[in-house]
Amino acid sequence: MKDLVEIRWHGRGGQGAKTAALLLADVAFSTGLYVQGFPEYGPERMGAPITAYNRLSANKIRVHSNIYDPDYVVVVDETLLESVDVTKGLKEDGAIIINTSQRKESLIPLLNGYKGGVYTIDARKISITALGKYFPNSPMLAAIVKVSGVMDDETFLEEMRKSYAHKFASKPEVIEGNMMALSLALEEVR
């Protein structure tokens, strides 16, 4: 991992982008990294576009602003490609990860000439297989960990199991489905 990794999340209210950003911060912190995970608030409502952010570093993080030039962008809802400039400021040595069932070649025209890495994952298919419902945040969380390399897969899964055990203490039946969603996503991001 490079010294400081900055990630910007784009989703819609209710899809779990904010939760995924906060989970990534929690899990990275438990591995000894310095972290920031925060949403950008406005007049959000269910279905409205939202933005969340992560900073991860082996050293203290001294900047406390939004992220304008991210290393990675995670797009939880592909319909945002048509209405939000998700590639704005995105570094070309980084990557964008898009939740879609489409081939990445069909999405390239929507990326405003972005020349960096483009990854896709069908988080809908994975979450329905693993959870029986559409919750894209767990597959997208695993995808960004895989693509960015901020931690190895084994450490990530181990720390996520601990996090889910705490988060879902009153609903332990959902832990295995979420763990399955993470594992499938680690294998299927392309």
LUMGU-132745 format. One record per residue (C-alpha): x negated, y negated, z negated; residue in three letters; residue number from 0. Coordinates in steps of 0.2 Angstrom, whole numbers, padded with zeros to 4 digits, m for minus. Layout:
N
+-------+-------+-------+-----+-----+
:     u :     v :     w : res :   n :
+-------+-------+-------+-----+-----+
:     X :     Y :     Z : ALA : NUM :
...
+-------+-------+-------+-----+-----+
//
This chain:
190
+-------+-------+-------+-----+-----+
:     u :     v :     w : res :   n :
+-------+-------+-------+-----+-----+
:  0000 :  0000 :  0000 : MET :   0 :
: m0006 : m0017 :  0004 : LYS :   1 :
: m0008 : m0030 : m0010 : ASP :   2 :
:  0009 : m0038 : m0009 : LEU :   3 :
:  0024 : m0030 :  0001 : VAL :   4 :
:  0039 : m0041 :  0004 : GLU :   5 :
:  0056 : m0033 :  0009 : ILE :   6 :
:  0072 : m0042 :  0015 : ARG :   7 :
:  0088 : m0033 :  0015 : TRP :   8 :
:  0103 : m0037 :  0025 : HIS :   9 :
:  0120 : m0029 :  0022 : GLY :  10 :
:  0138 : m0033 :  0018 : ARG :  11 :
:  0146 : m0036 :  0001 : GLY :  12 :
:  0151 : m0019 : m0006 : GLY :  13 :
:  0138 : m0008 :  0004 : GLN :  14 :
:  0125 : m0008 : m0010 : GLY :  15 :
:  0111 : m0018 : m0002 : ALA :  16 :
:  0109 : m0027 : m0019 : LYS :  17 :
:  0109 : m0011 : m0029 : THR :  18 :
:  0097 : m0003 : m0018 : ALA :  19 :
:  0085 : m0018 : m0019 : ALA :  20 :
:  0087 : m0017 : m0038 : LEU :  21 :
:  0084 :  0002 : m0039 : LEU :  22 :
:  0068 :  0000 : m0028 : LEU :  23 :
:  0062 : m0013 : m0040 : ALA :  24 :
:  0066 : m0002 : m0055 : ASP :  25 :
:  0058 :  0014 : m0048 : VAL :  26 :
:  0042 :  0004 : m0042 : ALA :  27 :
:  0040 : m0004 : m0059 : PHE :  28 :
:  0041 :  0013 : m0067 : SER :  29 :
:  0026 :  0018 : m0056 : THR :  30 :
:  0016 :  0004 : m0063 : GLY :  31 :
:  0019 : m0009 : m0049 : LEU :  32 :
:  0023 : m0027 : m0052 : TYR :  33 :
:  0040 : m0030 : m0045 : VAL :  34 :
:  0054 : m0043 : m0040 : GLN :  35 :
:  0071 : m0037 : m0034 : GLY :  36 :
:  0085 : m0051 : m0032 : PHE :  37 :
:  0100 : m0055 : m0022 : PRO :  38 :
:  0103 : m0072 : m0013 : GLU :  39 :
:  0120 : m0077 : m0020 : TYR :  40 :
:  0132 : m0088 : m0010 : GLY :  41 :
:  0151 : m0086 : m0008 : PRO :  42 :
:  0150 : m0067 : m0006 : GLU :  43 :
:  0165 : m0056 : m0005 : ARG :  44 :
:  0168 : m0039 :  0000 : MET :  45 :
:  0162 : m0037 :  0018 : GLY :  46 :
:  0153 : m0054 :  0019 : ALA :  47 :
:  0135 : m0054 :  0024 : PRO :  48 :
:  0123 : m0053 :  0010 : ILE :  49 :
:  0104 : m0054 :  0008 : THR :  50 :
:  0093 : m0046 : m0006 : ALA :  51 :
:  0074 : m0046 : m0008 : TYR :  52 :
:  0060 : m0036 : m0015 : ASN :  53 :
:  0042 : m0040 : m0019 : ARG :  54 :
:  0030 : m0026 : m0024 : LEU :  55 :
:  0012 : m0027 : m0029 : SER :  56 :
: m0002 : m0019 : m0039 : ALA :  57 :
: m0006 : m0037 : m0045 : ASN :  58 :
:  0004 : m0050 : m0054 : LYS :  59 :
:  0017 : m0059 : m0043 : ILE :  60 :
:  0016 : m0077 : m0045 : ARG :  61 :
:  0028 : m0083 : m0031 : VAL :  62 :
:  0046 : m0085 : m0036 : HIS :  63 :
:  0056 : m0090 : m0020 : SER :  64 :
:  0066 : m0081 : m0007 : ASN :  65 :
:  0056 : m0071 :  0006 : ILE :  66 :
:  0054 : m0080 :  0022 : TYR :  67 :
:  0041 : m0069 :  0031 : ASP :  68 :
:  0045 : m0051 :  0026 : PRO :  69 :
:  0034 : m0036 :  0030 : ASP :  70 :
:  0050 : m0026 :  0031 : TYR :  71 :
:  0068 : m0029 :  0035 : VAL :  72 :
:  0082 : m0016 :  0030 : VAL :  73 :
:  0098 : m0018 :  0040 : VAL :  74 :
:  0112 : m0009 :  0031 : VAL :  75 :
:  0125 : m0013 :  0043 : ASP :  76 :
:  0121 : m0013 :  0061 : GLU :  77 :
:  0135 : m0026 :  0066 : THR :  78 :
:  0125 : m0039 :  0058 : LEU :  79 :
:  0112 : m0038 :  0072 : LEU :  80 :
:  0125 : m0048 :  0082 : GLU :  81 :
:  0128 : m0062 :  0070 : SER :  82 :
:  0113 : m0064 :  0059 : VAL :  83 :
:  0095 : m0066 :  0065 : ASP :  84 :
:  0088 : m0051 :  0055 : VAL :  85 :
:  0071 : m0053 :  0063 : THR :  86 :
:  0068 : m0071 :  0057 : LYS :  87 :
:  0050 : m0072 :  0050 : GLY :  88 :
:  0048 : m0053 :  0051 : LEU :  89 :
:  0029 : m0049 :  0053 : LYS :  90 :
:  0025 : m0039 :  0068 : GLU :  91 :
:  0013 : m0028 :  0059 : ASP :  92 :
:  0029 : m0023 :  0048 : GLY :  93 :
:  0045 : m0015 :  0053 : ALA :  94 :
:  0064 : m0016 :  0054 : ILE :  95 :
:  0074 : m0001 :  0048 : ILE :  96 :
:  0092 : m0001 :  0055 : ILE :  97 :
:  0107 :  0010 :  0049 : ASN :  98 :
:  0114 :  0016 :  0065 : THR :  99 :
:  0119 :  0032 :  0075 : SER : 100 :
:  0112 :  0023 :  0091 : GLN : 101 :
:  0095 :  0026 :  0099 : ARG : 102 :
:  0083 :  0012 :  0095 : LYS : 103 :
:  0081 :  0008 :  0113 : GLU : 104 :
:  0099 :  0001 :  0114 : SER : 105 :
:  0096 : m0010 :  0099 : LEU : 106 :
:  0080 : m0018 :  0105 : ILE : 107 :
:  0090 : m0032 :  0115 : PRO : 108 :
:  0098 : m0037 :  0099 : LEU : 109 :
:  0081 : m0040 :  0090 : LEU : 110 :
:  0077 : m0057 :  0097 : ASN : 111 :
:  0061 : m0051 :  0106 : GLY : 112 :
:  0054 : m0043 :  0090 : TYR : 113 :
:  0038 : m0033 :  0095 : LYS : 114 :
:  0035 : m0023 :  0078 : GLY : 115 :
:  0040 : m0006 :  0073 : GLY : 116 :
:  0059 : m0002 :  0074 : VAL : 117 :
:  0066 :  0013 :  0064 : TYR : 118 :
:  0083 :  0020 :  0064 : THR : 119 :
:  0093 :  0031 :  0052 : ILE : 120 :
:  0111 :  0037 :  0052 : ASP : 121 :
:  0115 :  0033 :  0034 : ALA : 122 :
:  0133 :  0036 :  0037 : ARG : 123 :
:  0130 :  0054 :  0042 : LYS : 124 :
:  0118 :  0057 :  0028 : ILE : 125 :
:  0129 :  0050 :  0015 : SER : 126 :
:  0145 :  0059 :  0021 : ILE : 127 :
:  0135 :  0075 :  0021 : THR : 128 :
:  0127 :  0073 :  0004 : ALA : 129 :
:  0141 :  0063 : m0005 : LEU : 130 :
:  0157 :  0066 :  0004 : GLY : 131 :
:  0159 :  0047 :  0006 : LYS : 132 :
:  0150 :  0032 :  0015 : TYR : 133 :
:  0138 :  0025 :  0003 : PHE : 134 :
:  0123 :  0019 :  0014 : PRO : 135 :
:  0112 :  0012 :  0000 : ASN : 136 :
:  0103 :  0028 : m0005 : SER : 137 :
:  0098 :  0034 :  0012 : PRO : 138 :
:  0092 :  0016 :  0016 : MET : 139 :
:  0082 :  0015 :  0000 : LEU : 140 :
:  0073 :  0031 :  0005 : ALA : 141 :
:  0070 :  0025 :  0022 : ALA : 142 :
:  0062 :  0009 :  0017 : ILE : 143 :
:  0051 :  0019 :  0005 : VAL : 144 :
:  0046 :  0031 :  0018 : LYS : 145 :
:  0042 :  0018 :  0032 : VAL : 146 :
:  0033 :  0006 :  0020 : SER : 147 :
:  0023 :  0019 :  0011 : GLY : 148 :
:  0025 :  0009 : m0006 : VAL : 149 :
:  0025 :  0026 : m0015 : MET : 150 :
:  0024 :  0044 : m0010 : ASP : 151 :
:  0040 :  0055 : m0007 : ASP : 152 :
:  0037 :  0066 : m0022 : GLU : 153 :
:  0034 :  0051 : m0034 : THR : 154 :
:  0049 :  0042 : m0027 : PHE : 155 :
:  0061 :  0057 : m0029 : LEU : 156 :
:  0055 :  0060 : m0047 : GLU : 157 :
:  0057 :  0042 : m0052 : GLU : 158 :
:  0074 :  0041 : m0043 : MET : 159 :
:  0080 :  0057 : m0052 : ARG : 160 :
:  0076 :  0048 : m0069 : LYS : 161 :
:  0085 :  0032 : m0063 : SER : 162 :
:  0100 :  0041 : m0058 : TYR : 163 :
:  0101 :  0051 : m0074 : ALA : 164 :
:  0101 :  0034 : m0083 : HIS : 165 :
:  0113 :  0025 : m0071 : LYS : 166 :
:  0125 :  0040 : m0069 : PHE : 167 :
:  0124 :  0046 : m0087 : ALA : 168 :
:  0143 :  0046 : m0088 : SER : 169 :
:  0145 :  0054 : m0071 : LYS : 170 :
:  0131 :  0067 : m0069 : PRO : 171 :
:  0140 :  0076 : m0055 : GLU : 172 :
:  0135 :  0062 : m0043 : VAL : 173 :
:  0116 :  0064 : m0046 : ILE : 174 :
:  0113 :  0079 : m0035 : GLU : 175 :
:  0123 :  0071 : m0020 : GLY : 176 :
:  0112 :  0056 : m0022 : ASN : 177 :
:  0096 :  0066 : m0023 : MET : 178 :
:  0102 :  0076 : m0008 : MET : 179 :
:  0105 :  0059 :  0002 : ALA : 180 :
:  0087 :  0053 : m0003 : LEU : 181 :
:  0079 :  0069 :  0003 : SER : 182 :
:  0089 :  0070 :  0019 : LEU : 183 :
:  0084 :  0052 :  0023 : ALA : 184 :
:  0066 :  0054 :  0020 : LEU : 185 :
:  0066 :  0068 :  0033 : GLU : 186 :
:  0077 :  0059 :  0046 : GLU : 187 :
:  0071 :  0041 :  0047 : VAL : 188 :
:  0064 :  0040 :  0064 : ARG : 189 :
+-------+-------+-------+-----+-----+
//
